[in-house]
Amino acid sequence: MPDDDLDAYVGLPQREAERRAYERGWRPVRSLPRDAVVTMEYVVGRLNFTVDGGRVVRCWTG
């Protein structure tokens, strides 16, 4: 898993956050709308974003 500051993604536009995550080695990268229903399986190396209004409001691994 990349050594990265996840808090730095919050507030970024979705596309910029996705680009930055791929550049830093995250695979896969998943962007979800606020209040999306998601499964709880943990995927090593995956970075998840919650996006609202085109901006990242939450970021977590797995």
Predicted model as a PDB file, atoms N, CA, C, CB and O in Angstrom, pLDDT in the B-factor column:
MODEL        1                                                                  
ATOM      1  N   MET A   1       0.844  -1.176   0.000  1.00 84.00           N  
ATOM      2  CA  MET A   1       0.000   0.000   0.000  1.00 84.00           C  
ATOM      3  C   MET A   1       0.886   1.235   0.000  1.00 84.00           C  
ATOM      4  CB  MET A   1      -0.959   0.000   1.215  1.00 84.00           C  
ATOM      5  O   MET A   1       1.870   1.298   0.738  1.00 84.00           O  
ATOM      6  N   PRO A   2       0.545   2.208  -0.817  1.00 92.00           N  
ATOM      7  CA  PRO A   2       1.342   3.438  -0.879  1.00 92.00           C  
ATOM      8  C   PRO A   2       1.341   4.185   0.448  1.00 92.00           C  
ATOM      9  CB  PRO A   2       0.817   4.349  -1.981  1.00 92.00           C  
ATOM     10  O   PRO A   2       0.356   4.164   1.187  1.00 92.00           O  
ATOM     11  N   ASP A   3       2.450   4.841   0.736  1.00 91.00           N  
ATOM     12  CA  ASP A   3       2.550   5.708   1.896  1.00 91.00           C  
ATOM     13  C   ASP A   3       2.006   7.065   1.466  1.00 91.00           C  
ATOM     14  CB  ASP A   3       4.036   5.808   2.435  1.00 91.00           C  
ATOM     15  O   ASP A   3       2.656   7.786   0.709  1.00 91.00           O  
ATOM     16  N   ASP A   4       0.821   7.414   1.945  1.00 95.00           N  
ATOM     17  CA  ASP A   4       0.122   8.586   1.442  1.00 95.00           C  
ATOM     18  C   ASP A   4      -0.686   9.219   2.565  1.00 95.00           C  
ATOM     19  CB  ASP A   4      -0.790   8.216   0.253  1.00 95.00           C  
ATOM     20  O   ASP A   4      -1.099   8.529   3.497  1.00 95.00           O  
ATOM     21  N   ASP A   5      -0.914  10.519   2.485  1.00 97.00           N  
ATOM     22  CA  ASP A   5      -1.744  11.243   3.443  1.00 97.00           C  
ATOM     23  C   ASP A   5      -3.170  11.277   2.911  1.00 97.00           C  
ATOM     24  CB  ASP A   5      -1.201  12.690   3.691  1.00 97.00           C  
ATOM     25  O   ASP A   5      -3.485  12.072   2.026  1.00 97.00           O  
ATOM     26  N   LEU A   6      -4.030  10.421   3.445  1.00 97.00           N  
ATOM     27  CA  LEU A   6      -5.397  10.320   2.942  1.00 97.00           C  
ATOM     28  C   LEU A   6      -6.195  11.597   3.160  1.00 97.00           C  
ATOM     29  CB  LEU A   6      -6.103   9.166   3.601  1.00 97.00           C  
ATOM     30  O   LEU A   6      -7.078  11.912   2.363  1.00 97.00           O  
ATOM     31  N   ASP A   7      -5.903  12.332   4.220  1.00 97.00           N  
ATOM     32  CA  ASP A   7      -6.625  13.581   4.484  1.00 97.00           C  
ATOM     33  C   ASP A   7      -6.376  14.619   3.390  1.00 97.00           C  
ATOM     34  CB  ASP A   7      -6.215  14.150   5.843  1.00 97.00           C  
ATOM     35  O   ASP A   7      -7.181  15.533   3.210  1.00 97.00           O  
ATOM     36  N   ALA A   8      -5.272  14.485   2.662  1.00 98.00           N  
ATOM     37  CA  ALA A   8      -4.950  15.453   1.610  1.00 98.00           C  
ATOM     38  C   ALA A   8      -5.904  15.353   0.420  1.00 98.00           C  
ATOM     39  CB  ALA A   8      -3.518  15.249   1.136  1.00 98.00           C  
ATOM     40  O   ALA A   8      -5.981  16.280  -0.387  1.00 98.00           O  
ATOM     41  N   TYR A   9      -6.623  14.254   0.302  1.00 98.00           N  
ATOM     42  CA  TYR A   9      -7.567  14.088  -0.804  1.00 98.00           C  
ATOM     43  C   TYR A   9      -8.901  14.810  -0.560  1.00 98.00           C  
ATOM     44  CB  TYR A   9      -7.825  12.609  -1.036  1.00 98.00           C  
ATOM     45  O   TYR A   9      -9.587  15.199  -1.505  1.00 98.00           O  
ATOM     46  N   VAL A  10      -9.250  14.981   0.699  1.00 98.00           N  
ATOM     47  CA  VAL A  10     -10.529  15.607   1.041  1.00 98.00           C  
ATOM     48  C   VAL A  10     -10.528  17.047   0.546  1.00 98.00           C  
ATOM     49  CB  VAL A  10     -10.790  15.554   2.576  1.00 98.00           C  
ATOM     50  O   VAL A  10      -9.607  17.815   0.822  1.00 98.00           O  
ATOM     51  N   GLY A  11     -11.578  17.396  -0.190  1.00 98.00           N  
ATOM     52  CA  GLY A  11     -11.724  18.735  -0.748  1.00 98.00           C  
ATOM     53  C   GLY A  11     -11.292  18.850  -2.196  1.00 98.00           C  
ATOM     54  O   GLY A  11     -11.619  19.827  -2.869  1.00 98.00           O  
ATOM     55  N   LEU A  12     -10.553  17.848  -2.686  1.00 98.00           N  
ATOM     56  CA  LEU A  12     -10.113  17.888  -4.087  1.00 98.00           C  
ATOM     57  C   LEU A  12     -11.264  17.553  -5.030  1.00 98.00           C  
ATOM     58  CB  LEU A  12      -8.945  16.910  -4.315  1.00 98.00           C  
ATOM     59  O   LEU A  12     -12.178  16.820  -4.654  1.00 98.00           O  
ATOM     60  N   PRO A  13     -11.227  18.082  -6.243  1.00 98.00           N  
ATOM     61  CA  PRO A  13     -12.190  17.638  -7.256  1.00 98.00           C  
ATOM     62  C   PRO A  13     -11.986  16.142  -7.519  1.00 98.00           C  
ATOM     63  CB  PRO A  13     -12.031  18.461  -8.582  1.00 98.00           C  
ATOM     64  O   PRO A  13     -10.861  15.648  -7.456  1.00 98.00           O  
ATOM     65  N   GLN A  14     -13.049  15.441  -7.806  1.00 98.00           N  
ATOM     66  CA  GLN A  14     -13.003  13.989  -7.996  1.00 98.00           C  
ATOM     67  C   GLN A  14     -11.926  13.551  -8.984  1.00 98.00           C  
ATOM     68  CB  GLN A  14     -14.346  13.494  -8.469  1.00 98.00           C  
ATOM     69  O   GLN A  14     -11.124  12.674  -8.663  1.00 98.00           O  
ATOM     70  N   ARG A  15     -11.892  14.129 -10.150  1.00 98.00           N  
ATOM     71  CA  ARG A  15     -10.928  13.714 -11.185  1.00 98.00           C  
ATOM     72  C   ARG A  15      -9.486  13.940 -10.739  1.00 98.00           C  
ATOM     73  CB  ARG A  15     -11.188  14.476 -12.490  1.00 98.00           C  
ATOM     74  O   ARG A  15      -8.618  13.109 -11.002  1.00 98.00           O  
ATOM     75  N   GLU A  16      -9.233  15.041 -10.076  1.00 98.00           N  
ATOM     76  CA  GLU A  16      -7.880  15.319  -9.590  1.00 98.00           C  
ATOM     77  C   GLU A  16      -7.472  14.302  -8.523  1.00 98.00           C  
ATOM     78  CB  GLU A  16      -7.793  16.752  -9.023  1.00 98.00           C  
ATOM     79  O   GLU A  16      -6.342  13.814  -8.525  1.00 98.00           O  
ATOM     80  N   ALA A  17      -8.388  13.989  -7.620  1.00 98.00           N  
ATOM     81  CA  ALA A  17      -8.100  13.006  -6.578  1.00 98.00           C  
ATOM     82  C   ALA A  17      -7.820  11.631  -7.184  1.00 98.00           C  
ATOM     83  CB  ALA A  17      -9.269  12.919  -5.588  1.00 98.00           C  
ATOM     84  O   ALA A  17      -6.887  10.945  -6.765  1.00 98.00           O  
ATOM     85  N   GLU A  18      -8.623  11.229  -8.165  1.00 98.00           N  
ATOM     86  CA  GLU A  18      -8.406   9.937  -8.816  1.00 98.00           C  
ATOM     87  C   GLU A  18      -7.052   9.908  -9.517  1.00 98.00           C  
ATOM     88  CB  GLU A  18      -9.532   9.644  -9.824  1.00 98.00           C  
ATOM     89  O   GLU A  18      -6.321   8.924  -9.401  1.00 98.00           O  
ATOM     90  N   ARG A  19      -6.713  10.953 -10.230  1.00 98.00           N  
ATOM     91  CA  ARG A  19      -5.433  11.020 -10.934  1.00 98.00           C  
ATOM     92  C   ARG A  19      -4.270  10.925  -9.950  1.00 98.00           C  
ATOM     93  CB  ARG A  19      -5.333  12.320 -11.750  1.00 98.00           C  
ATOM     94  O   ARG A  19      -3.325  10.164 -10.163  1.00 98.00           O  
ATOM     95  N   ARG A  20      -4.347  11.702  -8.875  1.00 98.00           N  
ATOM     96  CA  ARG A  20      -3.298  11.707  -7.870  1.00 98.00           C  
ATOM     97  C   ARG A  20      -3.146  10.318  -7.234  1.00 98.00           C  
ATOM     98  CB  ARG A  20      -3.600  12.760  -6.793  1.00 98.00           C  
ATOM     99  O   ARG A  20      -2.027   9.852  -7.016  1.00 98.00           O  
ATOM    100  N   ALA A  21      -4.260   9.669  -6.941  1.00 98.00           N  
ATOM    101  CA  ALA A  21      -4.207   8.339  -6.328  1.00 98.00           C  
ATOM    102  C   ALA A  21      -3.522   7.333  -7.252  1.00 98.00           C  
ATOM    103  CB  ALA A  21      -5.623   7.855  -5.980  1.00 98.00           C  
ATOM    104  O   ALA A  21      -2.677   6.560  -6.800  1.00 98.00           O  
ATOM    105  N   TYR A  22      -3.873   7.333  -8.532  1.00 97.00           N  
ATOM    106  CA  TYR A  22      -3.225   6.423  -9.478  1.00 97.00           C  
ATOM    107  C   TYR A  22      -1.736   6.721  -9.601  1.00 97.00           C  
ATOM    108  CB  TYR A  22      -3.892   6.519 -10.851  1.00 97.00           C  
ATOM    109  O   TYR A  22      -0.924   5.797  -9.660  1.00 97.00           O  
ATOM    110  N   GLU A  23      -1.371   7.988  -9.640  1.00 97.00           N  
ATOM    111  CA  GLU A  23       0.042   8.378  -9.732  1.00 97.00           C  
ATOM    112  C   GLU A  23       0.837   7.903  -8.517  1.00 97.00           C  
ATOM    113  CB  GLU A  23       0.164   9.898  -9.869  1.00 97.00           C  
ATOM    114  O   GLU A  23       2.029   7.615  -8.625  1.00 97.00           O  
ATOM    115  N   ARG A  24       0.184   7.823  -7.377  1.00 97.00           N  
ATOM    116  CA  ARG A  24       0.869   7.415  -6.143  1.00 97.00           C  
ATOM    117  C   ARG A  24       0.820   5.910  -5.916  1.00 97.00           C  
ATOM    118  CB  ARG A  24       0.257   8.123  -4.953  1.00 97.00           C  
ATOM    119  O   ARG A  24       1.330   5.412  -4.912  1.00 97.00           O  
ATOM    120  N   GLY A  25       0.206   5.186  -6.850  1.00 96.00           N  
ATOM    121  CA  GLY A  25       0.261   3.730  -6.791  1.00 96.00           C  
ATOM    122  C   GLY A  25      -0.950   3.005  -6.243  1.00 96.00           C  
ATOM    123  O   GLY A  25      -0.903   1.789  -6.057  1.00 96.00           O  
ATOM    124  N   TRP A  26      -2.036   3.718  -5.980  1.00 97.00           N  
ATOM    125  CA  TRP A  26      -3.241   3.047  -5.505  1.00 97.00           C  
ATOM    126  C   TRP A  26      -3.895   2.287  -6.653  1.00 97.00           C  
ATOM    127  CB  TRP A  26      -4.231   4.065  -4.892  1.00 97.00           C  
ATOM    128  O   TRP A  26      -4.037   2.819  -7.754  1.00 97.00           O  
ATOM    129  N   ARG A  27      -4.293   1.046  -6.396  1.00 95.00           N  
ATOM    130  CA  ARG A  27      -5.005   0.220  -7.381  1.00 95.00           C  
ATOM    131  C   ARG A  27      -5.901  -0.742  -6.641  1.00 95.00           C  
ATOM    132  CB  ARG A  27      -4.017  -0.551  -8.308  1.00 95.00           C  
ATOM    133  O   ARG A  27      -5.402  -1.481  -5.792  1.00 95.00           O  
ATOM    134  N   PRO A  28      -7.157  -0.780  -6.900  1.00 96.00           N  
ATOM    135  CA  PRO A  28      -7.922   0.159  -7.699  1.00 96.00           C  
ATOM    136  C   PRO A  28      -8.281   1.417  -6.907  1.00 96.00           C  
ATOM    137  CB  PRO A  28      -9.183  -0.509  -8.217  1.00 96.00           C  
ATOM    138  O   PRO A  28      -8.010   1.519  -5.711  1.00 96.00           O  
ATOM    139  N   VAL A  29      -8.889   2.359  -7.600  1.00 97.00           N  
ATOM    140  CA  VAL A  29      -9.413   3.580  -6.987  1.00 97.00           C  
ATOM    141  C   VAL A  29     -10.919   3.573  -7.241  1.00 97.00           C  
ATOM    142  CB  VAL A  29      -8.719   4.892  -7.576  1.00 97.00           C  
ATOM    143  O   VAL A  29     -11.366   3.393  -8.374  1.00 97.00           O  
ATOM    144  N   ARG A  30     -11.690   3.768  -6.182  1.00 96.00           N  
ATOM    145  CA  ARG A  30     -13.155   3.703  -6.304  1.00 96.00           C  
ATOM    146  C   ARG A  30     -13.765   4.990  -5.778  1.00 96.00           C  
ATOM    147  CB  ARG A  30     -13.728   2.480  -5.535  1.00 96.00           C  
ATOM    148  O   ARG A  30     -13.500   5.387  -4.644  1.00 96.00           O  
ATOM    149  N   SER A  31     -14.585   5.647  -6.600  1.00 97.00           N  
ATOM    150  CA  SER A  31     -15.308   6.856  -6.206  1.00 97.00           C  
ATOM    151  C   SER A  31     -16.786   6.523  -6.081  1.00 97.00           C  
ATOM    152  CB  SER A  31     -15.083   8.010  -7.231  1.00 97.00           C  
ATOM    153  O   SER A  31     -17.381   5.927  -6.979  1.00 97.00           O  
ATOM    154  N   LEU A  32     -17.360   6.910  -4.970  1.00 97.00           N  
ATOM    155  CA  LEU A  32     -18.752   6.578  -4.668  1.00 97.00           C  
ATOM    156  C   LEU A  32     -19.525   7.836  -4.305  1.00 97.00           C  
ATOM    157  CB  LEU A  32     -18.833   5.553  -3.522  1.00 97.00           C  
ATOM    158  O   LEU A  32     -18.970   8.753  -3.700  1.00 97.00           O  
ATOM    159  N   PRO A  33     -20.806   7.888  -4.671  1.00 97.00           N  
ATOM    160  CA  PRO A  33     -21.618   9.026  -4.240  1.00 97.00           C  
ATOM    161  C   PRO A  33     -21.906   8.935  -2.741  1.00 97.00           C  
ATOM    162  CB  PRO A  33     -22.939   9.085  -5.040  1.00 97.00           C  
ATOM    163  O   PRO A  33     -21.874   7.853  -2.154  1.00 97.00           O  
ATOM    164  N   ARG A  34     -22.185  10.073  -2.144  1.00 95.00           N  
ATOM    165  CA  ARG A  34     -22.547  10.105  -0.722  1.00 95.00           C  
ATOM    166  C   ARG A  34     -23.725   9.156  -0.485  1.00 95.00           C  
ATOM    167  CB  ARG A  34     -22.907  11.563  -0.263  1.00 95.00           C  
ATOM    168  O   ARG A  34     -24.641   9.079  -1.304  1.00 95.00           O  
ATOM    169  N   ASP A  35     -23.694   8.445   0.622  1.00 93.00           N  
ATOM    170  CA  ASP A  35     -24.752   7.510   1.042  1.00 93.00           C  
ATOM    171  C   ASP A  35     -24.888   6.286   0.133  1.00 93.00           C  
ATOM    172  CB  ASP A  35     -26.075   8.234   1.091  1.00 93.00           C  
ATOM    173  O   ASP A  35     -25.923   5.620   0.147  1.00 93.00           O  
ATOM    174  N   ALA A  36     -23.857   5.985  -0.654  1.00 94.00           N  
ATOM    175  CA  ALA A  36     -23.898   4.780  -1.487  1.00 94.00           C  
ATOM    176  C   ALA A  36     -23.830   3.544  -0.599  1.00 94.00           C  
ATOM    177  CB  ALA A  36     -22.733   4.775  -2.517  1.00 94.00           C  
ATOM    178  O   ALA A  36     -23.163   3.540   0.435  1.00 94.00           O  
ATOM    179  N   VAL A  37     -24.525   2.507  -1.015  1.00 92.00           N  
ATOM    180  CA  VAL A  37     -24.462   1.229  -0.317  1.00 92.00           C  
ATOM    181  C   VAL A  37     -23.312   0.447  -0.940  1.00 92.00           C  
ATOM    182  CB  VAL A  37     -25.831   0.436  -0.412  1.00 92.00           C  
ATOM    183  O   VAL A  37     -23.282   0.235  -2.152  1.00 92.00           O  
ATOM    184  N   VAL A  38     -22.365   0.017  -0.104  1.00 89.00           N  
ATOM    185  CA  VAL A  38     -21.200  -0.714  -0.593  1.00 89.00           C  
ATOM    186  C   VAL A  38     -21.007  -1.985   0.218  1.00 89.00           C  
ATOM    187  CB  VAL A  38     -19.935   0.162  -0.528  1.00 89.00           C  
ATOM    188  O   VAL A  38     -21.438  -2.080   1.367  1.00 89.00           O  
ATOM    189  N   THR A  39     -20.353  -2.957  -0.398  1.00 83.00           N  
ATOM    190  CA  THR A  39     -20.016  -4.177   0.323  1.00 83.00           C  
ATOM    191  C   THR A  39     -18.835  -3.891   1.243  1.00 83.00           C  
ATOM    192  CB  THR A  39     -19.689  -5.340  -0.662  1.00 83.00           C  
ATOM    193  O   THR A  39     -18.114  -2.912   1.048  1.00 83.00           O  
ATOM    194  N   MET A  40     -18.642  -4.724   2.223  1.00 81.00           N  
ATOM    195  CA  MET A  40     -17.609  -4.495   3.224  1.00 81.00           C  
ATOM    196  C   MET A  40     -16.340  -5.309   2.981  1.00 81.00           C  
ATOM    197  CB  MET A  40     -18.151  -4.811   4.583  1.00 81.00           C  
ATOM    198  O   MET A  40     -15.492  -5.391   3.870  1.00 81.00           O  
ATOM    199  N   GLU A  41     -16.188  -5.913   1.800  1.00 90.00           N  
ATOM    200  CA  GLU A  41     -14.966  -6.673   1.567  1.00 90.00           C  
ATOM    201  C   GLU A  41     -13.771  -5.734   1.522  1.00 90.00           C  
ATOM    202  CB  GLU A  41     -15.065  -7.481   0.261  1.00 90.00           C  
ATOM    203  O   GLU A  41     -13.847  -4.628   0.987  1.00 90.00           O  
ATOM    204  N   TYR A  42     -12.665  -6.197   2.096  1.00 93.00           N  
ATOM    205  CA  TYR A  42     -11.448  -5.390   2.151  1.00 93.00           C  
ATOM    206  C   TYR A  42     -10.554  -5.781   0.987  1.00 93.00           C  
ATOM    207  CB  TYR A  42     -10.705  -5.574   3.510  1.00 93.00           C  
ATOM    208  O   TYR A  42     -10.255  -6.961   0.805  1.00 93.00           O  
ATOM    209  N   VAL A  43     -10.126  -4.809   0.202  1.00 94.00           N  
ATOM    210  CA  VAL A  43      -9.236  -5.042  -0.930  1.00 94.00           C  
ATOM    211  C   VAL A  43      -7.936  -4.291  -0.660  1.00 94.00           C  
ATOM    212  CB  VAL A  43      -9.891  -4.584  -2.284  1.00 94.00           C  
ATOM    213  O   VAL A  43      -7.916  -3.061  -0.618  1.00 94.00           O  
ATOM    214  N   VAL A  44      -6.850  -5.044  -0.479  1.00 93.00           N  
ATOM    215  CA  VAL A  44      -5.549  -4.441  -0.210  1.00 93.00           C  
ATOM    216  C   VAL A  44      -5.157  -3.549  -1.388  1.00 93.00           C  
ATOM    217  CB  VAL A  44      -4.468  -5.535   0.042  1.00 93.00           C  
ATOM    218  O   VAL A  44      -5.248  -3.962  -2.544  1.00 93.00           O  
ATOM    219  N   GLY A  45      -4.725  -2.333  -1.090  1.00 94.00           N  
ATOM    220  CA  GLY A  45      -4.268  -1.408  -2.124  1.00 94.00           C  
ATOM    221  C   GLY A  45      -5.355  -0.550  -2.740  1.00 94.00           C  
ATOM    222  O   GLY A  45      -5.062   0.313  -3.568  1.00 94.00           O  
ATOM    223  N   ARG A  46      -6.615  -0.770  -2.351  1.00 96.00           N  
ATOM    224  CA  ARG A  46      -7.706   0.037  -2.922  1.00 96.00           C  
ATOM    225  C   ARG A  46      -7.885   1.318  -2.112  1.00 96.00           C  
ATOM    226  CB  ARG A  46      -9.036  -0.772  -2.953  1.00 96.00           C  
ATOM    227  O   ARG A  46      -7.804   1.312  -0.884  1.00 96.00           O  
ATOM    228  N   LEU A  47      -8.127   2.403  -2.821  1.00 97.00           N  
ATOM    229  CA  LEU A  47      -8.449   3.682  -2.201  1.00 97.00           C  
ATOM    230  C   LEU A  47      -9.876   4.045  -2.588  1.00 97.00           C  
ATOM    231  CB  LEU A  47      -7.440   4.801  -2.636  1.00 97.00           C  
ATOM    232  O   LEU A  47     -10.243   4.007  -3.762  1.00 97.00           O  
ATOM    233  N   ASN A  48     -10.665   4.393  -1.595  1.00 97.00           N  
ATOM    234  CA  ASN A  48     -12.078   4.733  -1.786  1.00 97.00           C  
ATOM    235  C   ASN A  48     -12.299   6.215  -1.509  1.00 97.00           C  
ATOM    236  CB  ASN A  48     -12.979   3.873  -0.867  1.00 97.00           C  
ATOM    237  O   ASN A  48     -11.734   6.787  -0.577  1.00 97.00           O  
ATOM    238  N   PHE A  49     -13.122   6.808  -2.331  1.00 97.00           N  
ATOM    239  CA  PHE A  49     -13.536   8.198  -2.124  1.00 97.00           C  
ATOM    240  C   PHE A  49     -15.049   8.258  -2.030  1.00 97.00           C  
ATOM    241  CB  PHE A  49     -13.021   9.116  -3.268  1.00 97.00           C  
ATOM    242  O   PHE A  49     -15.750   7.564  -2.767  1.00 97.00           O  
ATOM    243  N   THR A  50     -15.553   9.084  -1.126  1.00 98.00           N  
ATOM    244  CA  THR A  50     -16.946   9.495  -1.164  1.00 98.00           C  
ATOM    245  C   THR A  50     -16.943  10.872  -1.795  1.00 98.00           C  
ATOM    246  CB  THR A  50     -17.618   9.496   0.275  1.00 98.00           C  
ATOM    247  O   THR A  50     -16.202  11.761  -1.375  1.00 98.00           O  
ATOM    248  N   VAL A  51     -17.784  11.042  -2.815  1.00 98.00           N  
ATOM    249  CA  VAL A  51     -17.820  12.281  -3.585  1.00 98.00           C  
ATOM    250  C   VAL A  51     -19.201  12.926  -3.465  1.00 98.00           C  
ATOM    251  CB  VAL A  51     -17.470  12.014  -5.070  1.00 98.00           C  
ATOM    252  O   VAL A  51     -20.226  12.256  -3.590  1.00 98.00           O  
ATOM    253  N   ASP A  52     -19.208  14.223  -3.222  1.00 98.00           N  
ATOM    254  CA  ASP A  52     -20.446  14.987  -3.158  1.00 98.00           C  
ATOM    255  C   ASP A  52     -20.208  16.319  -3.865  1.00 98.00           C  
ATOM    256  CB  ASP A  52     -20.914  15.201  -1.672  1.00 98.00           C  
ATOM    257  O   ASP A  52     -19.264  17.040  -3.542  1.00 98.00           O  
ATOM    258  N   GLY A  53     -21.055  16.637  -4.817  1.00 97.00           N  
ATOM    259  CA  GLY A  53     -20.894  17.885  -5.552  1.00 97.00           C  
ATOM    260  C   GLY A  53     -19.603  17.954  -6.341  1.00 97.00           C  
ATOM    261  O   GLY A  53     -19.072  19.040  -6.577  1.00 97.00           O  
ATOM    262  N   GLY A  54     -19.088  16.786  -6.757  1.00 98.00           N  
ATOM    263  CA  GLY A  54     -17.871  16.745  -7.565  1.00 98.00           C  
ATOM    264  C   GLY A  54     -16.575  16.826  -6.767  1.00 98.00           C  
ATOM    265  O   GLY A  54     -15.490  16.864  -7.347  1.00 98.00           O  
ATOM    266  N   ARG A  55     -16.684  16.853  -5.420  1.00 98.00           N  
ATOM    267  CA  ARG A  55     -15.490  16.942  -4.561  1.00 98.00           C  
ATOM    268  C   ARG A  55     -15.454  15.783  -3.577  1.00 98.00           C  
ATOM    269  CB  ARG A  55     -15.462  18.287  -3.798  1.00 98.00           C  
ATOM    270  O   ARG A  55     -16.490  15.271  -3.153  1.00 98.00           O  
ATOM    271  N   VAL A  56     -14.249  15.387  -3.227  1.00 98.00           N  
ATOM    272  CA  VAL A  56     -14.053  14.310  -2.261  1.00 98.00           C  
ATOM    273  C   VAL A  56     -14.393  14.829  -0.866  1.00 98.00           C  
ATOM    274  CB  VAL A  56     -12.590  13.768  -2.313  1.00 98.00           C  
ATOM    275  O   VAL A  56     -13.885  15.863  -0.432  1.00 98.00           O  
ATOM    276  N   VAL A  57     -15.260  14.091  -0.174  1.00 98.00           N  
ATOM    277  CA  VAL A  57     -15.631  14.475   1.193  1.00 98.00           C  
ATOM    278  C   VAL A  57     -15.144  13.452   2.220  1.00 98.00           C  
ATOM    279  CB  VAL A  57     -17.150  14.636   1.302  1.00 98.00           C  
ATOM    280  O   VAL A  57     -15.161  13.710   3.423  1.00 98.00           O  
ATOM    281  N   ARG A  58     -14.701  12.268   1.721  1.00 97.00           N  
ATOM    282  CA  ARG A  58     -14.167  11.233   2.611  1.00 97.00           C  
ATOM    283  C   ARG A  58     -13.231  10.353   1.809  1.00 97.00           C  
ATOM    284  CB  ARG A  58     -15.310  10.387   3.259  1.00 97.00           C  
ATOM    285  O   ARG A  58     -13.430  10.147   0.612  1.00 97.00           O  
ATOM    286  N   CYS A  59     -12.199   9.830   2.480  1.00 98.00           N  
ATOM    287  CA  CYS A  59     -11.223   8.967   1.820  1.00 98.00           C  
ATOM    288  C   CYS A  59     -10.814   7.873   2.795  1.00 98.00           C  
ATOM    289  CB  CYS A  59      -9.979   9.781   1.334  1.00 98.00           C  
ATOM    290  O   CYS A  59     -10.518   8.158   3.956  1.00 98.00           O  
ATOM    291  N   TRP A  60     -10.793   6.600   2.329  1.00 96.00           N  
ATOM    292  CA  TRP A  60     -10.364   5.488   3.189  1.00 96.00           C  
ATOM    293  C   TRP A  60      -9.818   4.359   2.332  1.00 96.00           C  
ATOM    294  CB  TRP A  60     -11.537   4.979   4.069  1.00 96.00           C  
ATOM    295  O   TRP A  60     -10.079   4.284   1.131  1.00 96.00           O  
ATOM    296  N   THR A  61      -9.055   3.483   2.975  1.00 96.00           N  
ATOM    297  CA  THR A  61      -8.455   2.352   2.268  1.00 96.00           C  
ATOM    298  C   THR A  61      -9.341   1.121   2.384  1.00 96.00           C  
ATOM    299  CB  THR A  61      -7.051   2.051   2.817  1.00 96.00           C  
ATOM    300  O   THR A  61     -10.229   1.035   3.233  1.00 96.00           O  
ATOM    301  N   GLY A  62      -9.064   0.176   1.502  1.00 93.00           N  
ATOM    302  CA  GLY A  62      -9.758  -1.123   1.535  1.00 93.00           C  
ATOM    303  C   GLY A  62     -10.815  -1.175   0.570  1.00 93.00           C  
ATOM    304  O   GLY A  62     -11.501  -2.191   0.461  1.00 93.00           O  
TER     305      GLY A  62                                                      
ENDMDL                                                                          
END                                                                             
